């Protein structure tokens, strides 16, 4: 049933039940155990973890699985590593080391993408994406699987440069940095062509273009150097008949209309972006995924949790493609009680 609900929402068919997705539950072992009864923790074997995740997805009726397959690994060793904050239980993913991939803005401005990162065998990559997608759908038929690109533009340049060099290069010469952004979009188009050629029908396209406070460069710069080229790459997918689900973290109120004009089929976003505006303007034309605030859920105050679920449901109820989700992820290691009550409220309000 979850798969059918998800597809109905993506196709704007207004299912009788509001479907839902969630993020990062795979490492929330306390919640997995509370929901499934499976004794799972960070030290469990892979089979136990996998079984707990699948049972959780079925129990919570997860309709959409957020997945991309083209990440920062495509930059091999010519990339910056900024370290990593601890997120999973036990903070085993904490990385303290930092590696600078670029040392001077001139190196950025003069970069030859094809010489540095190579040319993609589009047929081979399309075949690989198709096989991975098929295998994932067979493993998880109870929801809608996706595949796609994480490093669309800004996120890709950030993977390469890191924040320090990205801001330095942008601040030193916005136009030369803009030319760098154009050349990046032209190079990454190879991956979009492969995705367009693949059997993937639901494409997840990710690009964190903003900070929590909004754009970190003037919107006019994005208009000149980013949006026309991201739109062109997305058009490759649309021309191939794909559904394009677009994810951007942070607060992108300034870019909501620009994102819609890129040709996307769905908005996926955090609580920092205005759900009401998106529902009112794009609720009949786009799928909408979000955007309960995990900070409220984690506090565990039942009155606040109910109000937060009601806020999202009341706004999304009239939108045929609305899916409920905690927009800024389930936090691994948190007390599960707030999340369990959040699910109770979802179950209470999910019928249209």
VOGU-3710 file (C-alpha; in Angstrom, 3 decimals, decimal comma):
1> xxxxxxxxxx> 0,000/0,000/0,000  2,865/2,418/0,780  4,226/2,130/-2,762  0,828/2,879/-4,274  0,341/5,878/-1,986  3,764/7,240/-2,888  3,207/6,914/-6,617  -0,229/8,497/-6,353  1,278/11,484/-4,566  4,139/11,855/-7,069
11> xxxxxxxxxx> 1,552/11,733/-9,870  -0,694/14,269/-8,051  -3,576/11,804/-7,737  -4,479/12,774/-4,152  -4,574/9,437/-2,304  -7,182/9,091/0,446  -4,358/8,670/2,952  -1,550/11,230/3,131  1,623/9,203/2,543  4,882/9,810/4,342
21> xxxxxxxxxx> 8,615/9,427/4,139  11,333/9,865/6,757  15,105/10,267/6,689  18,037/8,842/8,707  15,959/6,306/10,621  18,389/3,628/9,440  20,792/4,604/12,238  18,210/5,435/14,923  18,570/2,080/16,629  16,548/2,964/19,718
31> xxxxxxxxxx> 13,600/3,935/17,540  14,009/0,881/15,304  13,950/-1,372/18,358  10,959/0,399/19,896  8,929/0,102/16,679  9,919/-3,387/15,504  10,842/-5,213/18,693  14,079/-6,336/17,044  17,071/-6,100/19,385  19,245/-3,905/17,167
41> xxxxxxxxxx> 22,078/-1,521/17,998  25,196/-0,013/16,430  27,113/-3,257/16,984  24,520/-5,548/15,416  25,395/-7,491/12,278  24,291/-6,180/8,897  21,500/-8,738/8,526  19,904/-7,692/11,822  20,163/-3,997/10,932  18,671/-4,608/7,485
51> xxxxxxxxxx> 15,778/-6,631/8,920  15,042/-3,913/11,483  15,044/-1,199/8,805  12,700/-3,119/6,508  10,293/-3,912/9,342  10,363/-0,271/10,450  9,573/0,922/6,925  6,604/-1,409/6,720  5,360/-0,527/10,203  5,571/3,227/9,578
61> xxxxxxxxxx> 4,313/2,949/5,972  7,330/4,692/4,439  6,252/5,479/0,880  9,423/7,035/-0,530  13,067/6,077/-0,122  15,464/9,021/-0,474  18,507/7,806/-2,437  21,109/9,306/-4,760  23,953/7,347/-6,373  26,282/10,010/-7,806
71> xxxxxxxxxx> 28,182/11,615/-4,929  31,490/13,306/-4,159  33,391/10,094/-4,884  33,344/11,057/-8,565  36,025/13,636/-7,741  38,393/10,912/-6,540  41,385/12,403/-4,691  41,108/15,909/-6,184  38,675/17,134/-3,571  38,614/18,854/-0,211
81> xxxxxxxxxx> 37,669/16,931/2,907  36,284/19,186/5,618  35,986/16,502/8,274  32,624/15,322/9,564  30,614/16,059/12,706  29,377/13,091/14,698  25,806/12,212/13,731  25,173/8,485/14,138  24,813/6,867/17,550  28,195/6,709/19,243
91> xxxxxxxxxx> 29,491/9,422/16,867  31,521/6,824/14,991  31,215/8,936/11,843  33,176/11,820/13,410  36,200/12,750/11,262  38,660/15,304/12,574  41,121/15,482/9,687  40,886/18,082/6,938  42,411/17,802/3,464  42,668/20,807/1,146
101> xxxxxxxxxx> 42,090/19,852/-2,484  42,771/23,365/-3,789  45,211/25,906/-2,385  44,643/29,045/-4,482  41,670/30,625/-6,297  43,670/30,732/-9,535  43,801/26,941/-9,440  40,011/26,949/-9,225  39,456/29,454/-12,026  41,818/27,599/-14,389
111> xxxxxxxxxx> 40,618/24,066/-13,653  40,030/21,815/-16,676  37,245/19,504/-15,515  37,701/16,910/-18,238  41,463/16,770/-17,784  41,152/16,517/-13,998  38,064/14,345/-13,562  37,795/12,602/-16,901  35,050/11,743/-19,350  32,158/9,513/-18,362
121> xxxxxxxxxx> 31,212/6,398/-20,309  27,538/7,327/-20,487  26,316/3,928/-21,682  28,197/2,091/-18,939  27,022/4,484/-16,227  23,417/4,289/-17,435  23,603/0,497/-17,290  25,084/0,611/-13,772  22,390/2,995/-12,531  19,680/0,798/-14,077
131> xxxxxxxxxx> 20,967/-2,384/-12,447  21,357/-0,752/-9,025  17,876/0,717/-9,261  16,297/-2,577/-10,237  18,043/-4,381/-7,388  16,930/-1,740/-4,890  13,319/-1,959/-6,043  13,378/-5,740/-5,647  14,747/-5,436/-2,111  12,219/-2,778/-1,074
141> xxxxxxxxxx> 9,015/-3,194/-3,103  6,919/-1,693/-0,302  7,883/1,899/-1,215  8,991/4,108/-4,096  12,712/3,855/-4,814  14,771/6,694/-6,258  18,215/7,190/-7,712  19,961/10,324/-8,777  22,620/12,960/-8,335  23,741/14,553/-5,075
151> xxxxxxxxxx> 26,388/16,873/-6,530  24,232/18,810/-8,993  26,004/22,185/-8,840  26,681/24,078/-5,593  26,909/20,827/-3,637  29,342/19,471/-6,207  31,573/22,523/-6,062  31,459/22,343/-2,268  32,599/18,707/-2,371  35,529/19,775/-4,534
161> xxxxxxxxxx> 36,543/23,006/-2,831  35,235/23,002/0,731  33,630/26,099/2,223  36,834/28,069/2,764  38,026/27,870/-0,841  34,537/28,166/-2,315  33,919/31,450/-0,472  37,452/32,678/-1,162  37,155/32,016/-4,899  33,675/33,557/-5,029
171> xxxxxxxxxx> 34,769/36,599/-3,047  37,944/37,136/-5,071  36,235/37,235/-8,470  32,516/36,470/-8,781  32,542/36,412/-12,578  35,471/33,996/-12,868  33,902/31,859/-10,170  30,659/32,014/-12,128  32,489/30,739/-15,210  33,821/27,903/-13,036
181> xxxxxxxxxx> 30,216/27,096/-12,010  29,096/27,004/-15,656  31,926/24,675/-16,601  31,027/22,445/-13,653  27,407/22,182/-14,849  28,620/21,360/-18,346  30,890/18,618/-17,009  28,291/17,093/-14,641  25,823/16,962/-17,553  27,469/13,659/-18,514
191> xxxxxxxxxx> 25,987/12,137/-15,362  22,590/13,676/-16,097  22,707/12,165/-19,592  23,479/8,755/-18,122  20,635/9,101/-15,615  18,308/10,158/-18,434  19,343/7,110/-20,450  18,898/4,730/-17,511  15,797/2,836/-16,402  15,453/5,062/-13,337
201> xxxxxxxxxx> 12,010/6,647/-13,537  11,987/8,580/-10,228  15,092/10,790/-10,070  16,298/12,401/-6,853  18,252/15,557/-7,648  19,971/17,245/-4,714  21,688/20,609/-4,432  22,180/22,592/-1,222  22,223/26,033/-2,807  21,671/28,014/0,390
211> xxxxxxxxxx> 22,536/28,323/4,058  19,965/28,256/6,844  19,612/32,024/6,375  19,228/31,836/2,593  21,521/32,384/-0,418  25,165/33,013/0,453  25,821/34,869/-2,828  23,504/37,481/-4,371  20,531/35,816/-6,120  21,461/37,619/-9,335
221> xxxxxxxxxx> 24,675/35,581/-9,458  22,686/32,353/-9,264  20,374/33,657/-11,991  23,312/34,189/-14,323  25,616/31,289/-13,527  23,593/28,519/-11,857  19,899/28,275/-12,647  20,072/28,280/-16,481  22,542/25,396/-16,467  20,890/23,346/-13,725
231> xxxxxxxxxx> 17,606/23,794/-15,614  19,266/22,531/-18,792  20,518/19,418/-17,007  17,131/18,749/-15,435  15,543/19,123/-18,877  17,555/16,078/-19,995  15,666/14,026/-17,430  12,276/15,559/-18,213  12,706/14,960/-21,942  13,371/11,299/-21,112
241> xxxxxxxxxx> 10,060/11,076/-19,247  11,479/11,033/-15,712  9,928/12,431/-12,560  12,354/14,849/-10,913  12,260/15,221/-7,138  14,424/18,137/-6,002  15,986/18,414/-2,552  17,630/21,501/-1,077  18,464/21,907/2,602  18,528/25,221/4,431
251> xxxxxxxxxx> 16,167/28,140/3,940  15,361/28,628/0,259  12,331/30,922/0,430  14,113/33,309/-1,961  14,457/30,514/-4,525  11,118/28,686/-4,333  9,837/30,148/-7,592  13,205/29,705/-9,292  13,261/26,031/-8,318  9,751/25,547/-9,682
261> xxxxxxxxxx> 10,871/27,124/-12,955  13,659/24,542/-13,286  11,007/22,007/-14,277  10,995/19,893/-11,130  8,066/17,706/-10,089  8,557/17,808/-6,310  9,939/20,018/-3,545  11,756/18,300/-0,671  12,908/20,644/2,085  13,599/21,399/5,725
271> xxxxxxxxxx> 11,509/23,399/8,239  13,557/26,502/7,415  11,626/26,855/4,141  8,021/28,104/4,061  5,646/25,155/3,647  2,609/27,441/3,523  3,877/29,412/0,520  4,772/26,254/-1,408  1,419/24,622/-0,647  -0,564/27,724/-1,606
281> xxxxxxxxxx> 1,307/28,430/-4,857  2,427/24,972/-6,012  0,140/22,601/-4,136  -1,836/21,652/-7,259  1,134/21,379/-9,624  3,955/19,799/-7,595  4,470/17,035/-5,090  5,520/18,453/-1,718  7,498/16,549/0,911  7,899/17,916/4,417
291> xxxxxxxxxx> 8,466/19,570/6,704  8,013/18,859/10,435  10,831/20,076/12,673  12,836/17,336/14,385  13,871/19,783/17,120  10,250/19,924/18,260  9,905/16,135/18,072  13,128/15,609/20,045  11,935/17,829/22,910  9,123/15,369/23,436
301> xxxxxxxxxx> 6,445/17,881/24,478  3,253/16,180/23,296  1,290/19,394/22,827  4,062/20,879/20,664  4,430/17,663/18,646  0,709/17,471/17,936  0,675/21,124/16,884  3,652/20,585/14,561  2,072/17,582/12,851  -1,217/19,470/12,568
311> xxxxxxxxxx> 0,566/22,465/11,015  1,983/20,314/8,234  -1,122/18,222/7,704  -3,479/21,194/7,602  -1,323/22,898/4,972  -0,755/19,791/2,898  -4,170/18,162/3,124  -5,566/19,950/0,063  -2,433/19,311/-2,006  -2,716/16,120/-4,097
321> xxxxxxxxxx> 1,010/15,414/-3,957  1,702/16,141/-0,292  3,785/13,695/1,751  4,443/14,049/5,446  8,053/13,976/6,666  10,340/15,248/9,382  12,200/17,662/7,140  15,472/17,854/9,048  15,763/14,105/9,710  15,205/11,740/12,578
331> xxxxxxxxxx> 18,190/12,250/14,861  20,001/8,984/15,694  20,608/8,531/19,410  17,566/10,564/20,440  15,029/9,320/22,948  12,455/7,559/20,760  9,437/8,660/22,791  8,923/11,913/20,903  9,150/10,153/17,567  6,706/7,488/18,681
341> xxxxxxxxxx> 4,199/10,166/19,654  4,848/11,966/16,368  3,849/8,734/14,610  0,701/8,508/16,743  -0,277/11,986/15,607  0,465/11,143/11,976  -1,755/8,072/12,223  -4,476/10,176/13,823  -4,440/12,796/11,046  -3,383/10,883/7,918
351> xx> -6,837/10,353/6,400  -7,985/13,125/4,102
//
